[in-house]
């Protein structure tokens, strides 16, 4: 910084954000980002701006700061998720973290295939003047949405099956692990004719879970024939349709693994419609371990993904800067899906 640039504001006048920008040799917008603890500022730049703030004795005006960044006391959840139970559990987790913070939750369902997706999200974020955004799959996997939020300078946390962003912006669910555990369990029960019902192809979780299942089958010497690999849509009806197709094969599977619980329920319904007795004639395993899994009959064996905890952890990361904590260093347990064994899958 030159001696001329380091000169404070004129004597008797309060330093302004323009003064800070001039001294730090950055834009006014960059200064505002530093003041509002935006993650989208390089550490070197952040340090230079902070040095100028300290040198000038600049104190941001709270009212002007709020107006400039259009921040409200609202956290947005943007989702494209076909399972209503998943959505409710995620909301409960977010609300757990927001208690006592003075922030409230607003939700925005959307469709990633909509031609107005980005326009609609922009309108939602700007109208609500959001404090920040939380995104479960599959919106969290859409890089065009992420670029929009960065353009709007809106803090966000994304939940996904693998790491897609910096640690402060991510809750990683490690979906491969849970699917692999399901495959090993079915093989250990003696099943060899094992089928897979996938979720929506646009969901990275469908790809990661499916790959984990296939990899673990291969480890145990079991292949997945193409006829046993069925595309679903993460819905009850798609699970039911997939099961009817599988159970119509000349050699139907003795076990079916679905990539979420909604489809598992559809599979069980189709089996009953065909006069099969569960689990004697067909073993079924789901994924997510939604509350319904423990209450249906036979109780559903399912990979437990702590959805409520995932929502809470995402909200805690979003709130961390407000609480003076570096979200990248926020100590949170690793999410590791685990198989909950019940009565829907048995030895053959």
C-alpha contacts under 8 A as a table, 3 or more apart, distances in Angstrom:
res1	aa1	res2	aa2	distance
1	X	5	X	6.21
1	X	6	X	6.39
1	X	23	X	7.29
1	X	24	X	7.37
2	X	5	X	5.13
2	X	6	X	6.17
3	X	6	X	5.17
3	X	7	X	6.63
4	X	7	X	5.57
5	X	22	X	6.83
5	X	23	X	4.89
5	X	24	X	7.90
6	X	23	X	5.53
6	X	52	X	7.76
6	X	55	X	7.96
7	X	23	X	7.64
8	X	11	X	7.91
8	X	15	X	7.42
8	X	19	X	7.72
8	X	55	X	7.49
8	X	56	X	5.39
9	X	13	X	6.38
9	X	14	X	6.91
9	X	15	X	5.33
9	X	16	X	7.89
9	X	19	X	6.59
9	X	56	X	7.07
10	X	13	X	5.60
14	X	58	X	7.46
15	X	19	X	6.07
15	X	20	X	7.54
15	X	56	X	6.32
15	X	57	X	7.01
15	X	58	X	5.34
15	X	59	X	7.81
16	X	19	X	5.15
16	X	20	X	6.61
16	X	58	X	6.64
17	X	20	X	5.07
17	X	21	X	6.22
17	X	28	X	6.63
17	X	31	X	7.09
17	X	32	X	7.86
17	X	58	X	7.59
17	X	60	X	7.74
18	X	21	X	5.03
18	X	22	X	6.16
18	X	28	X	6.18
19	X	22	X	5.12
19	X	23	X	6.19
20	X	23	X	5.22
20	X	24	X	5.97
20	X	28	X	7.99
20	X	31	X	7.19
20	X	49	X	7.03
20	X	52	X	5.68
20	X	53	X	6.02
20	X	56	X	7.29
20	X	58	X	7.53
21	X	24	X	5.23
21	X	25	X	5.67
21	X	26	X	5.10
21	X	27	X	5.57
21	X	28	X	5.34
21	X	30	X	7.87
21	X	31	X	6.18
21	X	49	X	7.51
22	X	25	X	5.01
22	X	26	X	6.69
22	X	27	X	7.87
23	X	26	X	7.99
23	X	52	X	6.07
24	X	48	X	5.87
24	X	49	X	5.33
24	X	51	X	7.87
24	X	52	X	5.74
26	X	30	X	6.36
26	X	31	X	7.20
26	X	49	X	7.90
27	X	30	X	5.22
27	X	31	X	6.61
28	X	31	X	5.15
28	X	32	X	6.30
29	X	32	X	5.01
29	X	33	X	6.21
30	X	33	X	5.01
30	X	34	X	6.32
30	X	41	X	7.44
31	X	34	X	5.15
31	X	35	X	6.24
31	X	49	X	6.43
32	X	35	X	5.07
32	X	36	X	6.15
33	X	36	X	5.12
33	X	37	X	6.06
33	X	38	X	5.08
33	X	40	X	7.68
33	X	41	X	7.21
33	X	153	X	7.85
34	X	37	X	5.02
34	X	38	X	6.01
34	X	41	X	7.05
34	X	46	X	6.04
34	X	49	X	7.24
34	X	50	X	7.74
35	X	38	X	7.79
35	X	60	X	7.78
37	X	321	X	6.75
38	X	41	X	6.63
38	X	153	X	7.34
38	X	155	X	6.87
39	X	155	X	7.45
40	X	150	X	7.64
40	X	153	X	7.89
41	X	45	X	6.64
41	X	46	X	6.27
42	X	45	X	5.30
42	X	46	X	6.11
43	X	46	X	4.90
43	X	47	X	6.09
44	X	47	X	5.28
44	X	48	X	6.39
45	X	48	X	5.11
45	X	49	X	6.23
46	X	49	X	5.25
46	X	50	X	6.12
47	X	50	X	5.08
47	X	51	X	6.10
48	X	51	X	5.10
48	X	52	X	6.40
49	X	52	X	5.12
49	X	53	X	6.23
50	X	53	X	4.97
50	X	54	X	6.17
51	X	54	X	5.20
51	X	55	X	6.05
52	X	55	X	4.99
52	X	56	X	6.04
53	X	56	X	5.37
53	X	57	X	5.84
53	X	58	X	5.12
53	X	59	X	7.80
54	X	57	X	5.11
54	X	58	X	6.71
55	X	58	X	7.89
60	X	64	X	7.75
60	X	65	X	6.69
61	X	64	X	5.32
61	X	65	X	5.91
62	X	65	X	4.98
62	X	66	X	6.18
63	X	66	X	5.25
63	X	67	X	6.32
64	X	67	X	5.08
64	X	68	X	5.95
65	X	68	X	5.18
65	X	69	X	6.30
66	X	69	X	5.42
66	X	70	X	5.70
66	X	71	X	5.62
66	X	72	X	7.81
67	X	70	X	4.96
67	X	71	X	7.15
70	X	126	X	7.70
70	X	129	X	4.98
70	X	130	X	7.52
71	X	129	X	4.90
71	X	130	X	5.58
71	X	131	X	5.21
72	X	128	X	7.09
72	X	129	X	5.21
72	X	130	X	5.51
72	X	131	X	5.61
73	X	102	X	6.78
73	X	103	X	4.73
73	X	104	X	6.30
73	X	130	X	7.06
73	X	131	X	6.04
74	X	103	X	5.49
74	X	104	X	4.92
74	X	105	X	5.73
74	X	106	X	6.60
74	X	128	X	7.15
74	X	129	X	7.48
74	X	130	X	5.25
74	X	131	X	5.54
74	X	132	X	7.44
75	X	103	X	6.74
75	X	104	X	6.04
75	X	105	X	4.92
75	X	106	X	6.17
75	X	130	X	5.77
75	X	131	X	5.49
75	X	132	X	5.20
75	X	133	X	5.77
75	X	134	X	7.51
76	X	105	X	5.91
76	X	106	X	4.95
76	X	107	X	5.54
76	X	108	X	7.14
76	X	125	X	7.72
76	X	130	X	6.46
76	X	131	X	7.84
76	X	132	X	6.30
76	X	133	X	4.65
76	X	134	X	6.19
77	X	105	X	7.25
77	X	106	X	6.35
77	X	107	X	4.72
77	X	108	X	6.08
77	X	133	X	5.76
77	X	134	X	4.84
77	X	135	X	5.82
78	X	107	X	6.05
78	X	108	X	4.79
78	X	109	X	5.91
78	X	110	X	7.16
78	X	133	X	7.13
78	X	134	X	6.49
78	X	135	X	5.28
78	X	136	X	7.44
78	X	139	X	7.11
79	X	107	X	7.92
79	X	108	X	6.48
79	X	109	X	5.08
79	X	110	X	6.06
79	X	135	X	6.06
79	X	136	X	6.08
79	X	137	X	7.08
79	X	138	X	7.22
79	X	139	X	5.81
80	X	109	X	5.90
80	X	110	X	5.25
80	X	111	X	5.52
80	X	112	X	6.75
80	X	137	X	7.20
80	X	138	X	6.18
80	X	139	X	6.04
81	X	84	X	7.37
81	X	86	X	7.74
81	X	87	X	7.02
81	X	137	X	7.16
81	X	138	X	7.08
82	X	234	X	6.46
82	X	235	X	6.51
83	X	86	X	5.34
83	X	87	X	6.59
83	X	234	X	7.06
83	X	235	X	6.81
83	X	262	X	7.08
84	X	87	X	5.07
84	X	88	X	6.29
85	X	88	X	5.17
85	X	89	X	6.22
85	X	290	X	7.19
86	X	89	X	5.26
86	X	90	X	6.15
86	X	290	X	7.37
86	X	307	X	7.05
87	X	90	X	5.13
87	X	91	X	6.21
88	X	91	X	5.12
88	X	92	X	6.26
89	X	92	X	5.12
89	X	93	X	6.42
89	X	307	X	6.09
89	X	308	X	5.02
89	X	311	X	7.92
90	X	93	X	5.24
90	X	94	X	6.42
90	X	307	X	5.69
90	X	308	X	4.99
90	X	309	X	7.90
90	X	310	X	7.07
90	X	311	X	4.88
90	X	312	X	7.87
91	X	94	X	5.14
91	X	95	X	6.15
91	X	308	X	7.44
91	X	311	X	6.66
92	X	95	X	5.11
92	X	96	X	6.18
92	X	308	X	6.14
92	X	311	X	7.38
92	X	312	X	7.90
93	X	96	X	5.04
93	X	97	X	6.70
93	X	307	X	7.52
93	X	308	X	4.21
93	X	309	X	5.66
93	X	310	X	6.88
93	X	311	X	4.42
93	X	312	X	4.23
93	X	313	X	7.84
94	X	97	X	5.37
94	X	98	X	6.35
94	X	105	X	7.79
94	X	308	X	7.58
94	X	311	X	4.70
94	X	312	X	4.56
94	X	313	X	7.76
94	X	314	X	7.28
94	X	315	X	5.46
95	X	98	X	4.94
95	X	99	X	6.29
95	X	104	X	7.79
95	X	105	X	7.05
95	X	312	X	7.26
96	X	99	X	5.73
96	X	312	X	6.10
97	X	312	X	5.19
97	X	313	X	7.63
97	X	315	X	5.91
97	X	316	X	5.96
98	X	101	X	5.34
98	X	102	X	7.31
98	X	103	X	6.02
98	X	104	X	6.89
98	X	315	X	7.11
98	X	316	X	7.99
99	X	102	X	7.33
99	X	103	X	7.77
100	X	103	X	7.89
108	X	124	X	7.48
110	X	114	X	7.91
110	X	117	X	7.10
111	X	114	X	5.40
111	X	117	X	6.80
112	X	117	X	6.23
112	X	139	X	6.92
113	X	117	X	7.38
114	X	117	X	5.21
115	X	118	X	7.97
116	X	119	X	5.20
116	X	120	X	5.90
117	X	120	X	5.26
117	X	121	X	6.24
118	X	121	X	5.11
118	X	122	X	6.00
118	X	144	X	7.81
118	X	145	X	6.59
118	X	148	X	7.41
119	X	122	X	5.14
119	X	123	X	6.20
120	X	123	X	5.13
120	X	124	X	6.20
121	X	124	X	4.99
121	X	125	X	6.14
122	X	125	X	5.28
122	X	126	X	6.09
122	X	148	X	7.45
123	X	126	X	5.26
123	X	127	X	5.78
124	X	127	X	5.35
124	X	128	X	6.04
125	X	128	X	5.50
125	X	129	X	5.82
125	X	130	X	5.60
126	X	129	X	4.99
126	X	130	X	7.09
130	X	133	X	7.19
130	X	154	X	7.42
131	X	154	X	7.21
131	X	155	X	7.22
132	X	154	X	5.68
132	X	155	X	4.72
132	X	156	X	5.43
132	X	318	X	6.85
133	X	154	X	7.26
133	X	155	X	6.37
133	X	156	X	4.56
133	X	157	X	6.46
133	X	318	X	7.89
134	X	156	X	5.72
134	X	157	X	5.01
134	X	158	X	5.92
134	X	159	X	7.84
134	X	314	X	6.72
134	X	315	X	7.08
134	X	318	X	7.91
135	X	139	X	6.09
135	X	140	X	4.99
135	X	156	X	7.70
135	X	157	X	6.43
135	X	158	X	4.82
135	X	159	X	6.11
136	X	139	X	6.36
136	X	140	X	5.49
136	X	158	X	6.11
136	X	159	X	4.80
136	X	160	X	6.75
137	X	140	X	5.01
137	X	141	X	6.34
137	X	158	X	7.91
137	X	159	X	6.26
137	X	160	X	5.83
137	X	203	X	6.85
137	X	204	X	7.82
137	X	205	X	7.68
138	X	141	X	5.35
138	X	142	X	7.09
138	X	160	X	7.75
138	X	202	X	7.29
138	X	203	X	5.27
138	X	204	X	7.08
139	X	142	X	5.38
139	X	145	X	7.44
140	X	143	X	7.87
140	X	145	X	7.94
140	X	146	X	7.77
140	X	158	X	5.00
140	X	159	X	6.09
140	X	160	X	6.51
141	X	158	X	7.91
141	X	160	X	6.94
141	X	164	X	7.57
141	X	203	X	7.79
141	X	204	X	7.17
142	X	145	X	5.55
142	X	146	X	6.68
143	X	146	X	4.90
143	X	147	X	6.14
144	X	147	X	5.11
144	X	148	X	6.29
145	X	148	X	5.06
145	X	149	X	6.36
146	X	149	X	5.18
146	X	150	X	6.27
147	X	150	X	5.09
147	X	151	X	6.15
148	X	151	X	5.00
148	X	152	X	6.23
149	X	152	X	4.99
149	X	153	X	6.04
149	X	154	X	5.24
149	X	155	X	7.35
149	X	156	X	7.48
150	X	153	X	4.81
150	X	154	X	6.11
150	X	155	X	7.68
151	X	154	X	7.76
155	X	318	X	7.11
156	X	169	X	6.29
156	X	318	X	6.58
157	X	168	X	7.43
157	X	169	X	4.40
157	X	170	X	5.56
157	X	171	X	7.37
157	X	314	X	5.91
157	X	315	X	7.66
157	X	317	X	7.11
157	X	318	X	6.32
158	X	169	X	6.01
158	X	170	X	5.09
158	X	171	X	6.33
158	X	314	X	7.29
159	X	170	X	5.88
159	X	171	X	4.75
159	X	172	X	6.01
159	X	173	X	7.29
159	X	310	X	7.54
159	X	314	X	7.25
160	X	163	X	6.86
160	X	164	X	7.50
160	X	170	X	7.49
160	X	171	X	6.55
160	X	172	X	5.33
160	X	173	X	6.04
160	X	204	X	7.82
160	X	205	X	7.41
161	X	172	X	5.54
161	X	173	X	4.70
161	X	174	X	5.11
161	X	175	X	5.23
161	X	176	X	7.78
161	X	204	X	7.02
161	X	205	X	5.62
161	X	208	X	7.03
162	X	172	X	5.47
162	X	173	X	6.67
162	X	174	X	5.96
162	X	175	X	7.64
163	X	166	X	7.88
163	X	167	X	7.94
163	X	170	X	6.76
163	X	171	X	7.78
163	X	172	X	5.79
164	X	170	X	7.34
165	X	169	X	6.14
165	X	170	X	6.20
166	X	169	X	5.48
166	X	170	X	6.54
166	X	328	X	7.84
167	X	170	X	5.22
167	X	171	X	7.73
167	X	327	X	7.75
167	X	328	X	5.28
168	X	317	X	6.62
168	X	326	X	7.88
168	X	327	X	4.80
168	X	328	X	4.14
168	X	329	X	7.69
169	X	317	X	7.48
169	X	327	X	7.99
169	X	328	X	7.93
170	X	314	X	7.42
171	X	310	X	7.00
171	X	313	X	7.16
171	X	314	X	6.18
172	X	334	X	7.94
172	X	335	X	6.89
173	X	305	X	7.71
173	X	310	X	8.00
173	X	335	X	5.38
173	X	336	X	6.75
173	X	337	X	7.41
174	X	177	X	6.02
174	X	178	X	7.63
174	X	335	X	6.76
174	X	336	X	6.23
174	X	337	X	7.05
175	X	178	X	5.56
175	X	179	X	6.59
175	X	205	X	6.70
175	X	208	X	6.30
175	X	209	X	5.51
175	X	212	X	7.76
175	X	336	X	7.93
175	X	337	X	6.73
176	X	179	X	5.42
176	X	180	X	6.17
176	X	208	X	5.47
176	X	209	X	4.95
176	X	210	X	7.77
176	X	211	X	6.95
176	X	212	X	4.41
176	X	213	X	7.42
177	X	180	X	5.29
177	X	181	X	6.34
177	X	212	X	6.58
177	X	336	X	7.11
177	X	337	X	6.43
177	X	338	X	7.85
178	X	181	X	5.13
178	X	182	X	6.42
178	X	209	X	7.52
178	X	212	X	7.73
178	X	287	X	7.99
178	X	303	X	5.81
178	X	304	X	7.75
178	X	336	X	7.45
178	X	337	X	4.80
178	X	338	X	5.56
178	X	339	X	6.64
179	X	182	X	5.10
179	X	183	X	6.42
179	X	209	X	5.26
179	X	210	X	7.06
179	X	212	X	5.26
179	X	213	X	4.82
179	X	287	X	7.77
179	X	303	X	7.28
180	X	183	X	5.17
180	X	184	X	6.35
180	X	209	X	7.83
180	X	212	X	4.76
180	X	213	X	4.59
180	X	214	X	7.60
180	X	215	X	7.06
180	X	216	X	5.00
180	X	217	X	7.74
181	X	184	X	5.22
181	X	185	X	6.19
181	X	213	X	7.74
181	X	216	X	7.57
181	X	338	X	7.29
181	X	339	X	6.53
182	X	185	X	5.14
182	X	186	X	6.42
182	X	213	X	7.07
182	X	257	X	7.69
182	X	285	X	7.25
182	X	302	X	7.88
182	X	303	X	6.98
182	X	339	X	6.52
183	X	186	X	5.36
183	X	187	X	6.34
183	X	213	X	5.39
183	X	214	X	7.64
183	X	216	X	5.89
183	X	217	X	5.77
184	X	187	X	5.19
184	X	188	X	5.99
184	X	216	X	6.26
184	X	217	X	6.70
184	X	220	X	7.31
185	X	188	X	5.09
185	X	189	X	6.30
186	X	189	X	5.06
186	X	190	X	6.74
186	X	191	X	5.73
186	X	194	X	7.86
186	X	255	X	7.41
186	X	345	X	7.56
187	X	190	X	5.17
187	X	191	X	5.03
187	X	192	X	6.46
187	X	217	X	7.45
187	X	220	X	7.20
187	X	222	X	7.96
188	X	191	X	7.31
189	X	346	X	6.39
189	X	347	X	4.45
189	X	348	X	6.40
190	X	347	X	5.99
190	X	348	X	5.46
191	X	194	X	6.48
191	X	254	X	6.57
191	X	255	X	6.74
191	X	347	X	7.58
191	X	348	X	6.39
192	X	222	X	6.46
192	X	254	X	7.68
193	X	252	X	7.47
193	X	253	X	4.67
193	X	254	X	5.63
193	X	255	X	6.69
194	X	224	X	7.09
194	X	228	X	7.14
194	X	253	X	5.36
194	X	254	X	6.24
194	X	255	X	4.91
194	X	256	X	5.75
194	X	257	X	7.51
195	X	224	X	6.98
195	X	228	X	4.53
195	X	229	X	6.03
195	X	230	X	7.81
195	X	246	X	7.77
195	X	253	X	6.01
195	X	255	X	6.31
195	X	256	X	4.69
195	X	257	X	6.19
196	X	210	X	7.70
196	X	228	X	6.16
196	X	229	X	5.03
196	X	230	X	6.16
196	X	256	X	5.83
196	X	257	X	4.99
196	X	258	X	5.89
196	X	259	X	7.85
197	X	229	X	6.28
197	X	230	X	4.85
197	X	231	X	5.80
197	X	232	X	5.79
197	X	239	X	7.11
197	X	242	X	6.88
197	X	256	X	7.32
197	X	257	X	6.27
197	X	258	X	4.66
197	X	259	X	6.38
197	X	263	X	7.83
198	X	201	X	7.87
198	X	206	X	5.92
198	X	210	X	6.65
198	X	229	X	7.56
198	X	230	X	6.19
198	X	231	X	4.97
198	X	232	X	5.12
198	X	233	X	7.26
198	X	234	X	7.61
198	X	258	X	6.26
198	X	259	X	5.50
199	X	203	X	7.22
199	X	205	X	7.94
199	X	206	X	5.06
199	X	231	X	6.51
199	X	232	X	4.92
199	X	233	X	4.70
199	X	234	X	4.75
199	X	258	X	7.93
199	X	259	X	5.92
199	X	260	X	7.43
200	X	203	X	5.57
200	X	206	X	6.41
200	X	231	X	7.37
200	X	232	X	6.23
200	X	233	X	4.51
200	X	234	X	6.26
201	X	204	X	7.40
201	X	206	X	6.36
201	X	207	X	7.18
201	X	231	X	7.89
201	X	233	X	7.95
202	X	206	X	7.90
203	X	206	X	5.44
203	X	207	X	7.09
204	X	207	X	5.14
204	X	208	X	6.18
205	X	208	X	5.06
205	X	209	X	5.70
206	X	209	X	5.37
206	X	210	X	5.80
206	X	259	X	6.78
207	X	210	X	5.21
207	X	211	X	6.07
208	X	211	X	5.17
208	X	212	X	6.16
209	X	212	X	5.12
209	X	213	X	6.24
209	X	259	X	6.84
210	X	213	X	5.19
210	X	214	X	6.26
210	X	259	X	7.47
211	X	214	X	5.14
211	X	215	X	5.93
212	X	215	X	5.20
212	X	216	X	6.20
213	X	216	X	5.38
213	X	217	X	6.28
214	X	217	X	5.12
214	X	218	X	6.28
214	X	223	X	7.58
214	X	224	X	6.90
215	X	218	X	5.22
215	X	219	X	6.34
216	X	219	X	4.93
216	X	220	X	6.54
217	X	220	X	5.22
217	X	221	X	6.33
217	X	222	X	4.97
217	X	223	X	6.38
217	X	224	X	7.69
218	X	221	X	4.85
218	X	222	X	5.16
218	X	223	X	5.91
219	X	222	X	7.51
224	X	228	X	6.30
224	X	229	X	6.87
225	X	228	X	5.34
225	X	229	X	6.74
226	X	229	X	5.17
226	X	230	X	7.98
227	X	230	X	7.16
227	X	246	X	7.66
228	X	246	X	6.71
228	X	253	X	7.53
230	X	242	X	6.36
231	X	242	X	7.43
232	X	235	X	7.45
232	X	238	X	5.14
232	X	239	X	6.18
232	X	242	X	6.70
232	X	263	X	7.69
233	X	238	X	5.67
233	X	239	X	7.71
234	X	238	X	6.94
234	X	239	X	7.46
234	X	259	X	7.31
234	X	260	X	6.23
234	X	262	X	6.46
234	X	263	X	5.84
235	X	238	X	5.32
235	X	239	X	6.38
235	X	262	X	5.45
235	X	263	X	5.37
235	X	266	X	7.83
236	X	239	X	5.22
236	X	240	X	6.28
236	X	262	X	4.84
236	X	263	X	4.64
236	X	264	X	7.39
236	X	265	X	6.22
236	X	266	X	4.53
236	X	267	X	7.94
237	X	240	X	5.04
237	X	241	X	6.19
237	X	263	X	7.23
237	X	266	X	5.92
238	X	241	X	5.13
238	X	242	X	6.05
238	X	263	X	6.48
238	X	266	X	7.12
239	X	242	X	5.12
239	X	243	X	6.12
239	X	258	X	7.65
239	X	262	X	7.38
239	X	263	X	3.97
239	X	264	X	6.25
239	X	265	X	7.25
239	X	266	X	4.50
239	X	267	X	5.16
240	X	243	X	5.21
240	X	244	X	6.36
240	X	263	X	6.96
240	X	265	X	7.72
240	X	266	X	4.00
240	X	267	X	4.72
240	X	268	X	7.52
240	X	269	X	6.47
240	X	270	X	5.18
241	X	244	X	5.24
241	X	245	X	6.42
241	X	266	X	7.72
241	X	267	X	7.83
241	X	270	X	7.53
242	X	245	X	5.18
242	X	246	X	6.23
242	X	267	X	7.32
243	X	246	X	5.00
243	X	247	X	5.91
243	X	266	X	7.64
243	X	267	X	5.07
243	X	270	X	6.08
243	X	271	X	7.28
244	X	247	X	5.20
244	X	248	X	6.11
244	X	267	X	7.88
244	X	270	X	6.01
244	X	271	X	7.62
245	X	248	X	5.29
245	X	249	X	6.92
246	X	249	X	5.60
246	X	252	X	5.91
246	X	253	X	6.95
247	X	252	X	4.90
247	X	253	X	6.93
247	X	271	X	7.89
248	X	252	X	6.58
249	X	252	X	4.99
253	X	256	X	6.83
253	X	282	X	7.69
254	X	281	X	6.91
254	X	282	X	5.10
254	X	283	X	6.29
255	X	282	X	5.51
255	X	283	X	4.45
255	X	284	X	5.71
255	X	285	X	7.92
255	X	345	X	7.60
256	X	282	X	7.62
256	X	283	X	6.37
256	X	284	X	5.04
256	X	285	X	6.48
257	X	264	X	7.50
257	X	284	X	5.95
257	X	285	X	4.84
257	X	286	X	5.91
258	X	261	X	7.03
258	X	263	X	6.06
258	X	264	X	5.58
258	X	284	X	7.84
258	X	285	X	6.41
258	X	286	X	5.01
258	X	287	X	6.66
259	X	263	X	7.36
259	X	286	X	6.09
259	X	287	X	5.27
260	X	263	X	5.81
260	X	264	X	6.61
260	X	286	X	5.30
260	X	287	X	4.20
260	X	288	X	5.83
261	X	264	X	4.80
261	X	265	X	6.29
261	X	286	X	4.74
261	X	287	X	5.33
261	X	288	X	6.24
261	X	289	X	6.65
261	X	290	X	6.74
261	X	293	X	7.24
261	X	302	X	7.33
262	X	265	X	5.34
262	X	266	X	6.58
263	X	266	X	4.92
263	X	267	X	6.24
263	X	286	X	7.59
264	X	267	X	4.99
264	X	268	X	6.30
264	X	284	X	6.75
264	X	285	X	6.76
264	X	286	X	5.32
265	X	268	X	5.10
265	X	269	X	6.22
266	X	269	X	5.06
266	X	270	X	6.27
267	X	270	X	5.18
267	X	271	X	6.29
267	X	284	X	7.67
268	X	271	X	5.13
268	X	272	X	6.38
268	X	278	X	7.62
268	X	284	X	7.36
269	X	272	X	5.23
269	X	273	X	6.26
270	X	273	X	4.99
270	X	274	X	6.38
271	X	274	X	5.20
271	X	275	X	6.52
271	X	276	X	5.28
271	X	277	X	7.45
271	X	278	X	7.67
271	X	282	X	7.66
272	X	275	X	5.02
272	X	276	X	5.28
272	X	277	X	6.72
272	X	278	X	7.77
273	X	276	X	7.48
276	X	281	X	5.85
276	X	282	X	7.43
277	X	280	X	5.65
277	X	281	X	5.42
277	X	282	X	7.25
278	X	281	X	5.78
278	X	282	X	5.71
278	X	283	X	6.86
278	X	298	X	6.93
278	X	344	X	6.82
279	X	282	X	5.05
279	X	283	X	5.03
279	X	284	X	7.45
279	X	298	X	7.24
279	X	343	X	7.28
279	X	344	X	5.27
279	X	345	X	5.95
279	X	346	X	6.54
280	X	283	X	7.25
280	X	346	X	7.40
282	X	345	X	7.59
283	X	344	X	5.62
283	X	345	X	4.16
283	X	346	X	6.26
284	X	300	X	7.27
284	X	301	X	7.19
284	X	344	X	5.52
284	X	345	X	5.53
285	X	300	X	6.54
285	X	301	X	5.10
285	X	302	X	5.36
285	X	303	X	7.90
285	X	344	X	6.89
285	X	345	X	6.65
286	X	289	X	7.22
286	X	300	X	7.05
286	X	301	X	6.40
286	X	302	X	4.42
286	X	303	X	6.39
287	X	302	X	4.98
287	X	303	X	4.50
287	X	304	X	6.59
287	X	305	X	7.49
288	X	302	X	6.56
288	X	303	X	5.47
288	X	304	X	4.92
288	X	305	X	4.73
288	X	306	X	7.55
288	X	307	X	7.63
289	X	292	X	7.80
289	X	293	X	5.88
289	X	301	X	7.92
289	X	302	X	5.11
289	X	303	X	5.70
289	X	304	X	4.54
289	X	305	X	6.46
289	X	340	X	7.66
290	X	293	X	5.67
290	X	304	X	7.75
291	X	294	X	6.14
291	X	295	X	7.32
292	X	295	X	5.18
292	X	296	X	6.32
293	X	296	X	5.99
293	X	299	X	5.99
293	X	300	X	4.89
293	X	301	X	7.38
293	X	302	X	7.29
294	X	299	X	5.20
294	X	300	X	6.29
295	X	299	X	6.22
296	X	299	X	5.25
296	X	300	X	7.03
297	X	300	X	7.41
297	X	344	X	7.98
298	X	343	X	5.59
298	X	344	X	5.31
299	X	342	X	5.63
299	X	343	X	5.27
299	X	344	X	5.80
300	X	341	X	7.82
300	X	342	X	5.78
300	X	343	X	6.30
300	X	344	X	5.04
300	X	345	X	7.88
301	X	339	X	7.35
301	X	340	X	5.68
301	X	341	X	4.75
301	X	342	X	4.61
301	X	343	X	6.44
301	X	344	X	5.66
301	X	345	X	6.59
302	X	339	X	5.83
302	X	340	X	5.45
302	X	341	X	6.83
302	X	342	X	7.90
303	X	337	X	6.33
303	X	338	X	5.41
303	X	339	X	4.21
303	X	340	X	5.92
304	X	337	X	5.50
304	X	338	X	5.30
304	X	339	X	5.89
304	X	340	X	6.37
305	X	336	X	7.67
305	X	337	X	5.11
305	X	338	X	7.24
306	X	309	X	5.30
306	X	310	X	6.16
306	X	335	X	7.72
306	X	337	X	7.56
307	X	310	X	4.95
307	X	311	X	6.40
308	X	311	X	5.26
308	X	312	X	6.37
309	X	312	X	4.99
309	X	313	X	6.03
310	X	313	X	5.15
310	X	314	X	6.16
311	X	314	X	5.20
311	X	315	X	6.28
312	X	315	X	5.22
312	X	316	X	6.16
313	X	316	X	5.05
313	X	317	X	6.32
313	X	332	X	7.36
314	X	317	X	5.24
314	X	318	X	6.38
315	X	318	X	4.98
315	X	319	X	6.17
316	X	319	X	5.10
316	X	320	X	5.94
317	X	320	X	5.11
317	X	327	X	5.24
317	X	330	X	7.15
318	X	321	X	7.28
318	X	327	X	7.45
319	X	322	X	5.44
319	X	323	X	6.54
320	X	323	X	5.11
320	X	324	X	6.32
320	X	325	X	4.87
320	X	326	X	6.32
320	X	327	X	5.39
320	X	330	X	7.61
321	X	324	X	4.95
321	X	325	X	5.19
321	X	326	X	6.03
321	X	327	X	6.64
322	X	325	X	7.44
325	X	329	X	7.69
325	X	330	X	6.95
326	X	329	X	5.41
326	X	330	X	6.29
327	X	330	X	4.91
342	X	345	X	7.24
343	X	346	X	6.88
